[in-house]
Each structure stands twice: as structure tokens, then as C-alpha cells.
């Protein structure tokens, strides 16, 4: 199992990057989190891949 990590401040960019990974690889699970950081929100996705 491999784990990809994506972090961005733009939710639409996170969605686009997750969709690109889903189209190219076999995804087992995705965990999402939101963290406040310096008056902004940081979106993080942990993507578990079956490889």
C-alpha cells in the first residue's frame, strides 16, 4: 500500500488533484482534513493506493 499526501489552500484544486489520482490509480481509501493555519484553511487529503 502506498499513501499520497496532497495539501492546498484551494478546495477546488484539491478536488481536481484527487480526481486525477482516482482516474490513474486504484484507490483504497481517502481521508480528508481541514486545518486552520495563519488565518487560512489548509486542506489535506491522504490517499491510500492499492499498489
Secondary structure by P-SEA (a helix, b strand, c coil): cbbbbbbcccaaaaaaaaaaaaacccccbbbbbbbbcccbbbbbbbbbbcc
